[in-house]
Every structure is written in C-alpha cells, then in structure tokens.
Amino acid sequence: MSASSSPAPAPATVLESLSNDLSAAVRAASASMVAIHARRRIPSSGIIWRPGIVVTTHHTIQREDNITVTLADGTTVGATLAGRDPTTDLAVLRLNSEVGVPIARAPLGAQVGQLVLALGMPGPSVTAALGVVSATGGEWRTWHGGRIDQFIRLDVAIYDGFSGGATVDAGGRLLGINSSGLARASAMTIPLATVERVAEQLLASGRVRRGYIGLGVQPVRLPAGVVTQHALSQPVGLMVVSIEEGAPAHAAGVSLGDVVVTCEGTPLADPSELLASLTGERIGTPLALRVLRAGALVEVAVTVGERPRRGEGASAHDAGRNG
C-alpha cells in the first residue's frame, strides 16, 4: 500500500454509514406519510401526492363518508374521496385544506436486487421494513383488467398498514405504492408510472375510463384445416360465449359461437389481449375484428363504448374474461 493510499473503512463503519443513510431515507419520506381513517380497526396508509391530495389503495377505503387523515405532524384533517379505481387498486383523497409535504419521486424504475424500504403509517407513527426488489417485469394486467406499467415484486416483511404506504429507494424517493390486494401472499408495488397516470385521471373525473364492447370470450383451438384454409398465423382464437344485449358488439352483429381471430390485425390467443385494446382512448372509435363464422372469415367493425360503472368491480364478465 502506498503512503498516499487511504485505508479501507472498517466493516463497522460501512454498516453504520448504510444504517444512517437508510434512517435518513425513512425520515425524508415520513414527512409525506399519512394515516387514513376509513375502515374499522387500524387506520390504513397513504402518501401526500401534492398539497391537499393523498394517494392510497382502493381496497383499504372501506367507507366513503366521514374520512379523516392524520398527517405526519399529528394534525388531523377531513377528507373526501376524489375517485377510486378497483382495477389498479388505487384511490385518491382530497383533504379539506391544501396541506402536507409531497413525496419526492424516484427518477428511475425499480431494479432487481435494489434495496428498498416499505413504509406504512397505521397509526400516529411510521413503520419501516427493509427488503429488496425480488423481481421485475413488463406491463401486466390485474385480475380486474387494470393495466400496471411494470411488474414489481418485493422481498419484504408485510406489517399492518403496508397497503397504501410507500415503497422508496435508499434516498427516500417514491418507487410506487404498496399493495397486498393485487396478488395473493405476495408483496407488490404499484409502480410510480401507474400511480401518476391513474391518480391524474381520478382527480380529473373520479374514475378511469375504459373501453367496452360487451363480449364474453374464451380461448379455443382451431382445426388444422381451418387454419390452413384461411392462412391464419396461429391455431387459437377467442370464442364468443356471451354477449350483452344492447352492447356495442351486439349492435355490430357479433354472434354466439363466433371466433375472434384478430383485433386490428393482431392475432388473439387470450382474453387479456382483447381487453388490452380497449383503452379509454378507443372509446367512440371503431375496432376492427376478424371473426370466423360458420367456416368463413368475416370482418366486423365494433364501435367501442365506455364500460359501465358496474364493470369497475369484480365482475368476471366485464373485467376478467372479455372486452
């Protein structure tokens, strides 16, 4: 070792530095944490999105009247529900005054192996759990049909108040909202991109607009002769097993037993692929479906409608299996 070289820090010093950094991250993010009194027993958690606005999880808001929120400084304020989206498990509250410290946002998405802190506030003080991002992936659909921009699974302890709390990086910056309502026995994070997109829609209109055509479908394997005859790119399609009377697909002439093979020219093999095409932006526009009917290929144009409010709940027909 040269005379100018600095000795490596002792292990205890490295650990102490890491511990101090994590503690500082908790302090920074804690200023934006709130406890939400909208269910029985313990409060749920939420974060200050901007002054006077709180983001939390849908499934923890069990009543819509007489909601109060306790801020990090102990102040309690009244709140009203601005909107909720069961499909992504997000809800937004408006406080009765523009108070609160907005949480800092992380500049990058979650990375596998990244150290994270899961924060909750199920009472007067913040709780924290240290863990890592155990898995990430691309865009995915919840069982209610909501679009989540990035799959993020955490290896972290789940304490009371986990849902609605924050997943933050080592700098105390928000990576997403914690939820135990999207997957069984798994700690999930609703990524920041999804929170930003859904929260702004809820603040603007109280709901997330989604397209709707009123079909119930299930995958079926097509006979080899039919695939060859029509030069189909795959031997699977979506058979229509139910149609809502008066819905857009019904008005367009889609029939029970039809097999939808493409949507806008893209082959379909799973109901989620059809559902993915029914974004809010498609409402009022025609959707080009290619359908097998009695052995012949038929082109059907279905004008996308807006999904009724009842379709925002747990209905398998409206959210899980169809468009």
N, C-alpha and C positions, 0 to 999 in steps of 0.2 A: 504494500500500500504506500502511495506517495505521501509526502508530508502535507501536500495540499488537499488530499482526499478527506472527505468527511466520513466519519464512522457511520455505519448503518444504524438507524434508530433501533433501540431495544424493542423487542416484541411488545412489551407492556405499553410503550409509548405509542406504537402503531394502533393497538387496540383502544387505548384511551382516546386517541385522536378520532378514530372511527365512531366510538361511542359518543363523543362530544358532537360530532357532525350530525349523527342521527337524532340526537336530542335537540339540536338546533333546528333540524328539519321539522320535527314534531311541533316545536314552539311556533315556527313560522306558519305552518298550515293550521294549527289550532285556532289561530285568530279568526279563521274563516269557517270554523265548525259550529253547528248549532244542534240543539236537541229539539225535536218536533213532538208535540203532544197532540197526537191524532189517532191514538189507539189505546186499548186497555193495557194495564201493567206498565212496563217500562217505555219511556219515550223511544222514538227512532232517531236516526241521524240524518243530517243534511249539510249542505255547504252553501256559503254565500256565493252566488254566481256573479251578481253585481249588486250594488247597494239596493236593498229592498227586495231582492229576488233570491229565493232559495231553490236549489235543485235537490231532489231526493228520489227514492224509489217508489213506484206506484203501489206495490203490494204492502208497504208499511203505512200507507194513508188509509186507515180503516173507517174514518168518518170525515165528512166534508164540512161540518159546521163546528163552530167553537174551537178552532185550531189556534194554538199558541206555540210560540217558538222562543226558546231560551238561547240568547246569544252567548258568545264566548266570555263576555264580561259579566255574565249573570243577569243581564237585563232580559225581561220577558216582554214580548210584543205579540199582538194579534196578527193572524194571517188568514188569507183566503186562498182557495185552490184556483190557480190560474188555468190549469189543464193537466191531463194525465194521458199517458199512452201505455195501456197494458201490454202491447206487443213488444215494446222495448223495455218495459218495467221502469219507466221514468215518469216523474211528476214535477210540477213547478208550483211554488207558492209565492204569492205576493204578500210582503209584510205591510203592516199598516203605516210604516214610515220608511224612508229610504236610509236604512242603517245597515251596518255590517261592513266587514273588510272583504272584498272579493279575493278569492283564492288565486294564486299565481298558476298559470298553465305551463305544463312541460312543453318544450319546443319539439320534442321527438316522441314517437310512439313507444310502447313498451317493447323491451328486448328480452329474449330468453336468457335467464341467468342474472338478470338485473335485480339488485337489491331494492326492495320496495317496503313501504310502511302502509299498513291498513289502519286507518283511523276511524273511530266512531265516537259518538257523544250520546250515550244512552242515559244521560243524567247531567249533573252540574259540571262534570269534568270530562276531558278527552281520554280515551283509551287508545293504545297503540299496540300493534303486533308487527313484528319484523318477519319478512319472508322474501321469497324470490318469485320472479315470473317463471313458472314452470313450463308453459307452452304458449305459443302464439300461432296465429294463422290468418288467413284472409277473411273476407267478408262472409258472414253466415246469417242464417235465418233462425229466429227463435221458433218454438213450437206454436206460438200465436201468429207467426208470419212476419214479425218485425225484422227490419234489416239492421244488423250490427256490423259496423265498419271493420272491426278487427276482432278476431278471437283472442282473448287474453284469459289464461287460467293461472291462478296463484297457488303457490305452496305456502300457506299462511294459516295461522290459527284464526278461527271464527269466534268472536266474542259477541255478547249482547250488543246490539246497536251496529253490527257490521254493515248491514244493508242500508244504503243511503249515505254511508260515510265515504271517505276519500281514499283512493289508492294514490300515494305520492311517491316521487322519486327521492333520492338521497338529498336533494336540495329542497324538499318540501313542496315541490310543484306537482300539480294535479295531472295524473295519467288517466284517471277515469273514476267512475262511481262504483262502489262495491254493491254486489247483489247476490243474494242466495236464492233468488226467485227465478233464475233463468236455467239452472241445471241442478239436478239432484245431487246432494252430497258433494258439491264442488264449489269452491270459492271463485267467483267470476268477477271480472271487471268490465263494466260498460265503458268502452273507450271514449276518450275526450272528443273525438270527431263525431261520434254518435250523440253524445250529450249536447254538443254545440248545435247540431242540426235539429234534433228533436226539441230542445229547450226553446229555440227561437220560434219554431212552429207553434208550440204550445202557448207561448207568450202572445203570438200574433192572433191565433184563432181558437185556442183552447183545446185543440185536437190536432192529430196528424192525419191529413187527407190521404186516402189510399184508394187505388182503383178497384173496380169490382165489375165482374161480368156474370156472376151467379151460377157458376158451374161447380159440380162435384165430380172429381175425376180420380181414376186410379190407374197405375201402370199396367199394361198388358203386353204380352209378347205376340208379335205378328207372325203369321205363317210365312215360311220362306218364299212361297210362290208369290205372295202379295208384295213382299219386299223387292223381289226381282222384277216383277211386272211394272212396278212404279218407280224403280231405281231409287228406293229410299236409302238414306245413309245409315240407318240403324234399324234393328228389328224390334223396336219397342215404341209404343205410343201411349197416349193417355185416353182411356175410355171414359166417356161421359156416363156417369151413374146417377146423377141427379141434376135437375135444372130448376131454378126458382122461377115460378110463374111471374111474368112481367119484367124479369131481369134482362139486362142487355143481351145476353146470349140467347135467351128465349125469343126476344124480339127479332133477333137476327136469323132465326130459323135453325139453330143448333138443336139436334135431336138426341134422345136417349140412345145409347149404343154407338153413336159416332165416336171415332177415334181420332183425337187431335194429334197430328204428327209433327207439325211445325207451328211456331208463332213468330211472325215477322221474319220468316225464312230460317229460323233457328230450330233444329230438331229438339223434341221434348221427350225426356225419359222419366221425369219425376215431377210431381205436382208443384214442388217448390220452384221449378224452372218457369212454369207458367205464372205462378204468383209473383216471381221477381220482375216480371214485365209490367205488373200493374202498379206502377208508381203513381204518386199524386200528379205528376206532370202529364200522365197519359189520360187523365180524366177529360172526357169530351172529344177525344180523338179516336179514329178507327184503329182496331187491332186486326191484323191480317192473320187468320188461322187457316191452315191447310188440314182438311178433315177427310178421313176415309169413311165413306158411307156406302153400304151395300157393294163393296168392292171397287168403288170408283173414288177418285180424288176430287174433292170439292173445295173451292175457295170461299171462305166466309169472312165477311168484314163485320166485326163487332165493335160498336161504339162504347168505349169504356165509361162506366158510370162511377159515382162516388160510393164507396162502401157505406152502408147504413151504420149508425152508431152501435147497433147491437152487434155488428161484426167486429167491434174492437175488444170484445171479451173473449171467452174461452171456447167459442163455438168452433168445433172441428170443421163444420161445413163451410163456414165463412172464412176461416183463417188457416186451418191446418191442411185441408186436402184439396182446396180449389182456388179458383180465381174469383 
